[in-house]
Amino acid sequence: MIAEPCRNIGKYTLSDILAYRNDPKKGTHRRAISTITVSTFYLTAQMVGAGVLIKTLIGIDYEVSVITVGVLMLAYVLFGGMVATTWVQIIKAVLLVCASILMVIMVWSQYGFFGDFLTNVVGDAKVQARVAALIGDKATNLSATQLGQIFLEPGLFLKVPA
C-alpha cells in the first residue's frame, strides 16, 4: 500500500512523502524534531544502562562512566560511521549469546548435563533449604523431595499482588 506510491514519487520514507506533498521546509523540521525526540529517549536509556554497567565493572563514579561511554560512542560513530555501528551491534550480539551459553553450561555443570538435571536440582540440599526459607512455617510438614518439587513450581519467589 505504501511501497508503490513511494516508488512512483521517487521518495523512500513516509516522512519524505509528507514533505513532498506538503510544505517541504516544515516537513523537514518536523522530521528532525521527531527523530531527535525519539533518539533522546533511546539514548538516555542506553547511557544509564552503560553507566551503571561500567561503574559496576570498573568501579569509577557513575557520572564519569556515563561521560566516558558517551565519548567512546561518539568517537566510533564519528570516525567509523554506520559500518562501525553495525560491527558494534554484531559484537554485542555475539558476546550476549556466548555469555548466555556459558551461564547455561555453568549451571548444568553443577547438576549434570541433560539426563537427570531436574532430578538433581530437586534433590540438592541447598535448593531445599532455600525453598524452606522462602515458604517459612509451611516447610516443617514437607519432606525434602516435596521442598525440591516446590522449587520447580511457579509463584515461589514472586507472588501475584493482592
Protein Blocks (a to p, Z undefined) as FASTA:
>chain_A
ZZmmmmmnopabfklmmmmmmcfklmmmmmmmmmmmmmmmmmmmmmmmmmmmmmmmnopa
fklmmmmmmmmmmmmmmmnmmmlmmmmmmmmmmmmmmmmmmmmmmmmmmnoghjlmmmmm
mmpmklmmmmmmmnommlmmpcfklmmmmmmpghklmccdZZ
